[in-house]
Amino acid sequence: MTWSAVLLVTAVVWAVSVIRSVRLRALVYSLPLPMTLVLVSTDNNRVEGAQLLGVLGLNLFFVTVAVTHHRLRWPILLADAAGIAVYVALSAGLLAVVIPFEVALVITLVLWLAAMLLLRRRARLNTVADDPAAAVETSNGGRPDGLPPLLKLVVIFVGAILTALLGAVLRGMVVTFPYSGVLVAVEARHQLREFSRHFARNSLALVGFLTAYHYLQDVSSALALGAGWAAFAAVAAALHLPLRPRPAAPDPTTAAPTIGSPHDQPSPDRRPATPPAGDATPGDAARRRDPATSTRGGAAVVRRAAQVRPPRPLRPAAEPPSVR
């Protein structure tokens, strides 16, 4: 690879390192920037069936790193080396046989669909309450590793040079070699499982990029790259479109509607209002019971109204003097 490719890989990994959202990290990493540089700046400017299956190798790389680092408790650098070894072994097997592009495309799509169904099923079974590790990964996304940004940039640049030298021995499979993935796996080591799930979903856009490039590579390299990026953008947009519209958030300034009580049942905290005497109709007066009488199943009983005595006049304290 050229120095421009090394600098681009460094920029991509550094951008991923400063992003806090795991979903956005996976989307930025899935951009086919290293693939474009390899196709433009090297002699490996052909995309065939083996290179298409290399997208599966990218996913297998992250799965290997996640399993060895989280489950087997390997150090992240050793887990990264195991992921590279798996990708190199897969590349050697793919280069040993000739795979038609259409066959590789069908295999890739079938395996991608099976992986999506499996991930969706596991997401339904493993809730956050049942999987504390998943809750930790989601909650502390973007946990800083303590390195200053400039020092981190230097480390990423040195790692990009080493991975570029390693990728130069893979011949045609250098197109999909995880140049930035080797360093991204180290940077996103705290969210590897969640990152792998998001990247597996976004890898369908890489399949669209390689497919469009393959069918136009004999016409023009520039046209093939333009069609590849257009296909990547279209598939990525379709993958990230919401499946159902989200309900609009209620306006805090608008009062919430009140739900009235049924007409046949009075409100528990309100007494039915008594209409005034002047508004009563003749029918209502006939139906209304006199409060001074009650039947109680027998003769009418007249209730004795309370007698109110008038107040007594106040007597003066002393008799007025007689006027003689």
C-alpha positions in Angstrom: 0.0 0.0 0.0 1.0 3.6 -0.5 1.5 6.2 2.1 -1.8 7.8 1.3 -3.5 4.5 2.1 -1.6 4.3 5.4 -2.7 7.9 6.3 -6.3 7.1 5.3 -6.4 4.0 7.5 -4.9 6.1 10.4 -7.6 8.7 9.9 -10.4 6.2 9.8 -9.2 4.4 13.0 -8.7 7.7 14.8 -12.2 8.8 13.8 -13.6 5.6 15.1 -11.7 6.0 18.4 -13.3 9.4 19.1 -16.9 8.3 18.3 -18.8 7.3 21.4 -21.8 5.6 19.8 -21.1 1.9 19.0 -23.6 1.9 16.2 -22.0 5.0 14.5 -18.6 3.4 15.0 -19.6 0.4 13.1 -21.0 2.5 10.3 -17.9 4.6 10.0 -15.7 1.5 10.0 -17.8 -0.1 7.3 -17.1 2.7 4.8 -15.2 1.1 1.9 -12.3 3.6 2.0 -9.5 1.1 2.4 -11.1 -1.1 -0.4 -11.2 1.9 -2.7 -7.5 2.8 -2.1 -6.4 -0.8 -2.6 -8.4 -1.0 -5.9 -6.9 2.3 -7.1 -3.3 2.2 -5.9 -2.3 -1.5 -6.3 -2.3 -4.1 -9.0 -5.1 -5.9 -7.2 -7.9 -4.0 -9.0 -10.2 -6.9 -9.7 -13.1 -8.1 -7.7 -14.1 -11.8 -8.1 -15.9 -14.4 -6.0 -13.1 -14.8 -3.6 -13.0 -11.1 -2.7 -16.7 -11.1 -2.2 -16.4 -14.0 0.3 -13.7 -11.9 2.0 -16.6 -9.8 3.5 -17.4 -12.9 5.5 -13.8 -13.0 6.5 -14.1 -9.5 7.9 -17.0 -10.6 10.1 -15.2 -13.8 11.1 -12.2 -11.7 12.1 -14.3 -9.6 14.6 -16.1 -12.7 15.9 -12.8 -14.4 16.6 -11.4 -11.4 18.4 -14.6 -11.0 20.5 -14.7 -14.7 21.5 -11.1 -15.0 22.4 -11.0 -11.7 24.3 -14.3 -11.8 26.2 -14.9 -15.5 26.7 -11.3 -16.9 26.7 -10.0 -13.9 28.5 -7.0 -13.5 26.1 -5.2 -10.1 26.0 -6.5 -7.9 23.2 -3.3 -8.0 21.2 -3.3 -11.8 21.3 -6.9 -11.9 20.3 -6.2 -9.6 17.5 -3.4 -11.9 16.2 -5.9 -14.8 16.4 -8.3 -12.9 14.2 -5.6 -12.1 11.7 -4.6 -15.8 11.6 -8.2 -16.8 10.9 -8.5 -14.3 8.1 -5.2 -15.4 6.5 -6.2 -19.1 6.7 -9.6 -18.3 5.1 -7.9 -16.3 2.4 -5.5 -19.1 1.6 -8.4 -21.5 1.1 -10.4 -19.1 -1.0 -7.4 -18.4 -3.3 -6.8 -22.1 -3.8 -10.1 -22.6 -5.8 -11.9 -20.6 -8.4 -15.3 -19.5 -7.2 -17.8 -18.0 -9.7 -19.0 -14.6 -8.6 -22.7 -15.5 -8.7 -22.1 -18.5 -6.5 -20.2 -16.5 -4.1 -22.9 -13.8 -4.1 -25.6 -16.4 -3.3 -23.5 -17.9 -0.5 -22.8 -14.5 1.0 -26.4 -13.4 1.0 -27.7 -16.7 2.5 -25.1 -16.6 5.3 -25.8 -12.9 6.0 -29.5 -13.6 6.2 -28.9 -16.6 8.5 -26.7 -14.5 10.7 -29.3 -11.7 11.0 -32.0 -14.2 12.0 -29.7 -15.7 14.6 -28.7 -12.3 16.0 -32.4 -11.3 16.2 -33.3 -14.5 18.0 -30.5 -14.0 20.5 -31.5 -10.4 21.1 -35.0 -11.6 22.0 -33.7 -14.3 24.4 -30.9 -12.4 26.0 -32.4 -9.3 27.5 -30.4 -6.7 29.4 -31.7 -8.1 32.7 -30.5 -11.6 31.9 -27.1 -10.5 30.4 -25.3 -8.1 32.7 -22.3 -8.0 30.4 -24.4 -6.7 27.5 -25.8 -4.0 29.8 -22.3 -2.9 30.7 -21.2 -2.8 27.1 -24.2 -0.7 26.1 -24.0 1.7 29.0 -20.3 2.5 29.0 -19.9 2.9 25.2 -16.9 4.9 24.3 -15.1 4.3 27.6 -11.8 6.2 27.4 -8.6 4.2 27.6 -6.5 7.0 29.1 -4.4 7.8 26.1 -4.2 11.5 25.0 -5.5 12.1 21.5 -2.0 12.9 20.0 -0.4 9.9 21.5 -3.3 7.7 20.3 -2.8 9.1 16.8 0.9 8.1 16.8 0.1 4.6 18.0 -2.6 4.2 15.3 -0.2 5.4 12.6 2.5 2.9 13.6 -0.1 0.1 13.7 -1.4 1.1 10.2 2.1 0.7 8.8 2.5 -2.8 10.3 -0.9 -3.9 9.0 -0.2 -2.5 5.5 3.0 -4.6 5.4 1.1 -7.7 6.5 -1.7 -7.1 4.0 0.7 -6.9 1.1 1.3 -10.7 1.1 -2.3 -11.7 0.6 -2.5 -11.0 -3.2 -6.2 -10.7 -4.3 -7.5 -11.0 -0.8 -5.8 -7.8 0.2 -8.9 -6.0 -1.0 -10.9 -7.0 2.0 -8.1 -7.3 4.5 -9.1 -5.6 7.8 -6.4 -2.9 7.8 -8.3 -0.6 10.1 -10.1 -3.5 11.7 -7.0 -4.7 13.4 -6.7 -1.4 15.2 -10.4 -0.8 15.6 -10.7 -4.1 17.5 -8.1 -2.8 20.0 -9.9 0.6 20.3 -13.4 -0.9 20.7 -12.3 -3.8 22.9 -14.9 -2.9 25.6 -17.8 -3.1 23.1 -16.6 -5.9 20.7 -19.7 -8.0 20.8 -22.0 -5.1 20.2 -19.7 -3.7 17.6 -19.6 -7.1 15.8 -23.4 -7.2 15.6 -23.7 -3.8 14.1 -20.8 -4.4 11.6 -22.4 -7.7 10.6 -25.5 -5.8 9.6 -23.6 -3.1 7.8 -21.5 -5.6 5.9 -24.4 -6.1 3.4 -23.6 -2.6 2.1 -20.0 -3.8 1.4 -21.5 -6.6 -0.6 -23.4 -4.0 -2.6 -20.2 -2.1 -3.2 -18.2 -5.1 -4.4 -21.1 -6.4 -6.6 -21.6 -3.0 -8.4 -17.8 -2.8 -8.9 -17.5 -6.3 -10.3 -20.1 -5.8 -13.0 -18.6 -2.5 -14.2 -14.9 -3.1 -13.7 -14.4 -4.1 -17.4 -16.1 -0.9 -18.6 -14.2 1.7 -16.5 -12.6 1.7 -13.1 -13.9 5.2 -12.3 -17.4 4.2 -13.3 -17.1 1.0 -11.3 -16.0 2.9 -8.2 -18.8 5.5 -8.6 -21.4 2.7 -9.0 -19.9 0.9 -6.0 -20.2 3.9 -3.7 -23.7 4.6 -4.9 -24.7 1.0 -4.2 -23.1 1.2 -0.7 -25.0 4.4 0.1 -28.3 2.9 -1.1 -28.0 -0.3 0.9 -26.7 1.5 4.0 -29.6 3.9 3.9 -32.1 1.0 3.5 -30.5 -0.8 6.5 -30.7 2.2 8.8 -34.2 3.3 7.9 -36.7 2.9 10.8 -39.0 -0.1 10.4 -42.0 1.8 11.9 -42.6 5.5 12.5 -41.8 6.6 16.0 -44.6 8.3 17.9 -44.2 12.1 18.3 -43.2 13.3 21.7 -46.0 15.2 23.5 -45.6 18.9 23.7 -44.8 19.9 27.3 -46.7 23.1 26.9 -50.0 21.4 25.9 -52.2 20.3 28.8 -53.0 16.6 28.9 -56.6 15.7 28.0 -58.8 14.8 30.9 -60.9 11.7 30.8 -64.4 12.2 32.2 -66.3 9.7 34.2 -69.1 7.7 32.6 -72.5 9.3 32.4 -74.2 6.5 34.3 -71.8 6.6 37.2 -71.2 9.8 39.2 -67.6 10.9 39.9 -66.3 9.4 43.2 -65.1 12.7 44.5 -68.0 14.9 43.4 -71.6 14.9 44.6 -74.4 15.4 42.1 -75.4 19.1 42.1 -78.9 19.9 43.3 -80.7 22.2 40.9 -82.1 25.4 42.5 -85.7 25.6 43.4 -86.6 28.2 40.9 -85.4 26.0 38.0 -87.5 23.0 39.0 -90.1 21.9 36.5 -93.6 20.7 37.6 -92.8 17.2 36.8 -89.7 17.3 38.9 -91.7 18.8 41.8 -94.1 15.9 41.6 -91.4 13.4 41.6 -89.3 15.0 44.3 -90.0 13.7 47.8 -90.8 16.2 50.5 -87.8 16.2 53.0 -90.2 16.7 55.9 -92.0 13.4 55.3 -90.8 9.9 54.6 -92.8 6.7 54.1 -90.3 4.0 55.2 -92.8 1.3 54.2 -95.7 2.6 56.4 -97.7 5.7 57.2 -96.1 9.0 56.7 -94.1 10.3 59.6 -93.9 14.0 60.1 -90.5 15.1 61.1 -90.5 17.8 63.7 -88.7 20.8 62.5 -86.3 22.3 64.8 -87.7 25.3 66.5 -85.4 28.3 66.6 -86.0 30.6 69.5 -85.4 34.3 68.9 -82.6 35.8 70.9 -83.5 37.4 74.2 -83.1 41.2 74.4 -80.1 42.4 76.4 -80.9 43.9 79.7 -79.0 47.0 80.7 -76.5 46.6 83.5 -78.0 49.5 85.5 -81.4 51.2 85.3 -81.3 54.6 83.9 -81.8 57.4 86.3 -85.3 58.6 86.7 -86.0 62.0 85.3 -87.8 64.0 87.9 
